[in-house]
Amino acid sequence: MNVLLWVVYPYVAVAILAGGLIWRYRYDKFGWTTRSSQLYETAVLRWGSPLFHFGVLMVLIGHVGGLVVPKAWTEAVGITEHAYHLSAVFIGTVAGLCTLIGMAILIARRRLTGPVFAATTKNDKGMYLVLAAVIVLGLLATVKANIAGDGYDYRETISPWFRSLFVFQPDPDLMAGVPTSFQVHIIMAFALFAFWPFTRLVHAFSAPVGYLTRPYVVYRSRDARPGLRPARPGWEGPPKLPTTDDASARRR
């Protein structure tokens, strides 16, 4: 079971992620979009979207730092384990709450705004469920282990296991003693990776690189054509009404 969960399953999920992205780009290039609903509603979106994306970005940075950067490297630059632990727990909790609150706002908007709800697919609903499960499980694991409990140093077990996957020397024994809350969180995270290419989340792998080399957009004014009234240099004001003297002059 250890080999199945911590070796086979991660590699299968990553393979589906990579293959799904290639398939989506090749056969559904025009569907590679968020299917934005900003046209239907903007008041709630301007609150939920920045909060959600800020939280996701901070969570991503925290996970990359905690899982990819070895513990010995942070200690070598003078960051003690206690200082790292406090900052990671505080920033991670704040980022997770921002992500969760922002997503709750977006889900409520999608459910309560008629046109937005009509544009919601079954795929979108499934994505929201999986994403919410990953976020909630991550917050629960952090609170249970580091706030309500005595603390857990995941950089001694989860981080080395995660790095071992990328050098193709997986060590499933490192995950044997990991708390169940962290294990479930990791399982759901890899499920999200496998589901990712087939949802609107695929836009996270897009970048407007083409804008750097795109030629300027040329705007041309309307050419003057015979018979048209000549352009005026400025605003002439309202038309002048004839006065009594002008009318008398015309009669004479």
C-alpha positions as CSV (number, residue, x, y, z in Angstrom):
1,M,0.0,0.0,0.0
2,N,2.9,2.4,0.7
3,V,4.3,1.8,-2.7
4,L,0.9,2.3,-4.3
5,L,0.1,5.5,-2.5
6,W,3.5,7.2,-2.4
7,V,5.2,5.9,-5.6
8,V,2.7,4.7,-8.2
9,Y,-0.1,7.2,-7.5
10,P,2.0,10.4,-7.7
11,Y,3.6,9.3,-10.9
12,V,0.3,8.4,-12.5
13,A,-1.2,11.8,-11.4
14,V,1.8,13.7,-12.8
15,A,1.6,11.7,-16.1
16,I,-2.1,12.6,-16.5
17,L,-1.3,16.2,-15.8
18,A,1.5,16.4,-18.4
19,G,-0.4,14.3,-21.0
20,G,-3.7,16.2,-20.4
21,L,-2.0,19.6,-20.9
22,I,-0.5,18.4,-24.2
23,W,-3.8,16.9,-25.4
24,R,-5.7,20.1,-24.3
25,Y,-3.3,22.4,-26.1
26,R,-3.3,20.3,-29.3
27,Y,-7.0,19.5,-29.6
28,D,-8.7,22.2,-27.6
29,K,-6.5,25.2,-28.0
30,F,-9.5,27.6,-28.4
31,G,-11.0,26.1,-25.2
32,W,-7.8,26.9,-23.2
33,T,-9.5,29.7,-21.3
34,T,-11.1,30.5,-18.0
35,R,-14.5,31.2,-19.7
36,S,-14.6,34.5,-17.9
37,S,-18.0,35.5,-16.5
38,Q,-17.0,39.1,-15.8
39,L,-19.4,40.3,-18.5
40,Y,-22.3,39.0,-16.3
41,E,-21.3,40.4,-12.9
42,T,-18.4,42.5,-11.6
43,A,-19.3,43.9,-8.2
44,V,-18.7,40.6,-6.3
45,L,-16.0,39.4,-8.7
46,R,-13.7,42.4,-7.9
47,W,-13.6,41.2,-4.2
48,G,-13.5,37.5,-4.6
49,S,-11.1,37.1,-7.5
50,P,-8.1,39.2,-6.1
51,L,-8.5,37.5,-2.7
52,F,-8.5,34.0,-4.2
53,H,-5.6,34.6,-6.5
54,F,-3.5,36.3,-3.8
55,G,-4.1,33.4,-1.5
56,V,-3.3,30.8,-4.1
57,L,-0.1,32.6,-5.1
58,M,1.1,32.7,-1.5
59,V,0.2,29.1,-0.9
60,L,2.1,28.1,-4.0
61,I,5.2,30.0,-2.9
62,G,5.0,28.5,0.6
63,H,4.7,25.0,-0.7
64,V,7.6,25.4,-3.2
65,G,9.8,26.8,-0.4
66,G,8.9,24.1,2.1
67,L,9.0,21.1,-0.2
68,V,11.7,22.0,-2.7
69,V,14.2,23.9,-0.5
70,P,16.1,21.5,1.8
71,K,16.1,22.2,5.5
72,A,19.9,22.4,5.6
73,W,19.8,25.3,3.1
74,T,17.7,27.5,5.3
75,E,19.7,26.7,8.4
76,A,22.9,27.5,6.4
77,V,21.7,31.1,5.9
78,G,20.9,31.5,9.6
79,I,17.1,30.7,9.6
80,T,16.5,28.6,12.6
81,E,13.9,25.9,12.6
82,H,11.8,27.8,15.2
83,A,11.8,31.0,13.1
84,Y,11.0,29.0,9.9
85,H,8.2,27.1,11.7
86,L,6.5,30.3,13.0
87,S,6.7,32.2,9.7
88,A,5.5,29.1,7.7
89,V,2.5,28.5,10.0
90,F,1.5,32.1,10.2
91,I,1.9,32.9,6.5
92,G,0.4,29.6,5.4
93,T,-2.6,30.0,7.6
94,V,-3.3,33.5,6.4
95,A,-2.8,32.5,2.8
96,G,-5.1,29.4,3.2
97,L,-7.8,31.5,4.8
98,C,-7.6,34.1,2.0
99,T,-7.9,31.4,-0.6
100,L,-10.8,29.8,1.2
101,I,-12.7,33.0,1.7
102,G,-12.1,34.2,-1.9
103,M,-13.2,30.8,-3.2
104,A,-16.3,30.9,-1.0
105,I,-17.2,34.4,-2.4
106,L,-16.7,33.2,-6.0
107,I,-18.8,30.0,-5.4
108,A,-21.6,32.1,-3.9
109,R,-21.5,34.5,-6.8
110,R,-21.6,31.7,-9.3
111,R,-24.6,30.1,-7.5
112,L,-26.6,33.2,-6.8
113,T,-26.0,35.1,-10.1
114,G,-28.3,33.7,-12.7
115,P,-26.3,34.2,-15.9
116,V,-23.1,33.0,-14.1
117,F,-24.8,29.9,-12.8
118,A,-26.2,29.1,-16.2
119,A,-22.6,29.2,-17.6
120,T,-21.3,26.8,-15.0
121,T,-20.6,23.3,-16.2
122,K,-20.5,20.0,-14.3
123,N,-16.8,20.0,-14.8
124,D,-16.6,23.4,-13.0
125,K,-18.6,22.0,-10.0
126,G,-16.3,19.0,-9.7
127,M,-13.2,21.3,-9.8
128,Y,-14.6,23.5,-7.0
129,L,-15.2,20.4,-4.8
130,V,-11.7,19.0,-5.3
131,L,-10.0,22.4,-4.9
132,A,-12.0,23.2,-1.7
133,A,-11.2,19.8,-0.3
134,V,-7.4,20.3,-0.9
135,I,-7.5,23.8,0.8
136,V,-9.7,22.7,3.8
137,L,-7.6,19.6,4.4
138,G,-4.4,21.6,4.2
139,L,-5.7,24.1,6.8
140,L,-6.9,21.4,9.1
141,A,-3.6,19.6,8.9
142,T,-1.7,22.8,9.8
143,V,-4.0,23.7,12.6
144,K,-4.2,20.2,14.0
145,A,-0.4,19.6,13.9
146,N,1.1,23.0,14.6
147,I,-1.5,25.0,16.5
148,A,-3.6,22.5,18.4
149,G,-0.8,19.9,18.6
150,D,2.9,19.9,19.5
151,G,4.0,20.7,16.0
152,Y,5.2,18.6,13.1
153,D,8.3,19.1,11.0
154,Y,7.2,18.0,7.6
155,R,10.7,19.0,6.2
156,E,12.1,15.8,7.8
157,T,9.7,13.4,6.0
158,I,7.3,14.9,3.4
159,S,9.9,17.2,1.8
160,P,12.6,14.5,1.2
161,W,9.9,12.2,-0.1
162,F,8.6,14.8,-2.5
163,R,12.1,15.6,-3.8
164,S,12.9,11.9,-4.2
165,L,10.1,11.6,-6.7
166,F,11.7,14.1,-9.1
167,V,15.1,12.3,-9.0
168,F,13.4,9.0,-9.7
169,Q,14.5,7.5,-6.4
170,P,11.2,7.4,-4.5
171,D,11.4,6.5,-0.8
172,P,7.9,5.6,0.3
173,D,9.1,4.7,3.8
174,L,9.5,8.4,4.6
175,M,5.7,8.7,4.5
176,A,5.0,5.8,6.8
177,G,5.0,8.0,10.0
178,V,3.4,11.1,8.5
179,P,0.1,12.2,10.3
180,T,-3.0,11.0,8.6
181,S,-4.2,14.6,8.0
182,F,-1.2,15.4,6.0
183,Q,-1.4,12.1,4.0
184,V,-5.0,12.8,3.0
185,H,-4.1,16.4,2.0
186,I,-1.3,15.1,-0.2
187,I,-3.6,12.4,-1.8
188,M,-6.2,15.0,-2.7
189,A,-3.5,17.4,-4.0
190,F,-2.4,14.8,-6.5
191,A,-6.0,14.2,-7.5
192,L,-6.3,17.9,-8.2
193,F,-3.2,17.7,-10.4
194,A,-4.7,14.9,-12.4
195,F,-8.0,16.8,-12.8
196,W,-6.3,20.1,-13.6
197,P,-5.9,19.9,-17.4
198,F,-9.5,19.3,-18.0
199,T,-10.9,22.3,-16.0
200,R,-10.7,26.1,-16.3
201,L,-7.6,25.9,-14.0
202,V,-5.6,25.2,-17.2
203,H,-5.2,28.9,-17.6
204,A,-2.6,28.9,-14.8
205,F,-0.2,27.5,-17.4
206,S,-0.7,30.4,-19.7
207,A,1.4,33.5,-20.0
208,P,1.0,36.5,-22.4
209,V,4.4,36.0,-23.8
210,G,3.2,36.9,-27.3
211,Y,2.4,40.5,-26.2
212,L,6.2,41.1,-25.9
213,T,6.7,40.6,-29.7
214,R,3.3,41.6,-31.0
215,P,3.4,44.5,-33.5
216,Y,1.8,47.8,-32.6
217,V,-1.9,48.2,-33.4
218,V,-2.3,50.9,-36.0
219,Y,-5.3,53.2,-35.7
220,R,-6.1,55.3,-38.8
221,S,-8.4,58.3,-39.0
222,R,-11.1,58.4,-41.7
223,D,-9.8,59.7,-45.0
224,A,-11.3,62.9,-46.4
225,R,-13.7,62.1,-49.3
226,P,-15.2,64.5,-51.8
227,G,-18.7,65.7,-50.9
228,L,-18.2,65.3,-47.2
229,R,-18.4,68.4,-44.9
230,P,-14.9,69.6,-44.1
231,A,-13.7,68.8,-40.6
232,R,-14.0,71.7,-38.2
233,P,-11.1,72.8,-36.1
234,G,-13.1,72.8,-32.9
235,W,-16.4,72.9,-31.2
236,E,-18.6,75.7,-32.8
237,G,-21.1,75.9,-30.0
238,P,-24.9,75.7,-30.4
239,P,-26.5,77.1,-33.6
240,K,-27.3,80.8,-33.4
241,L,-31.0,81.6,-33.5
242,P,-32.1,84.5,-35.7
243,T,-33.0,87.7,-33.9
244,T,-35.8,90.2,-34.7
245,D,-33.4,92.5,-36.5
246,D,-32.1,89.7,-38.7
247,A,-35.7,88.7,-39.7
248,S,-36.6,92.4,-40.5
249,A,-33.5,92.7,-42.6
250,R,-34.4,89.5,-44.6
251,R,-37.9,90.9,-45.3
252,R,-36.5,94.2,-46.5
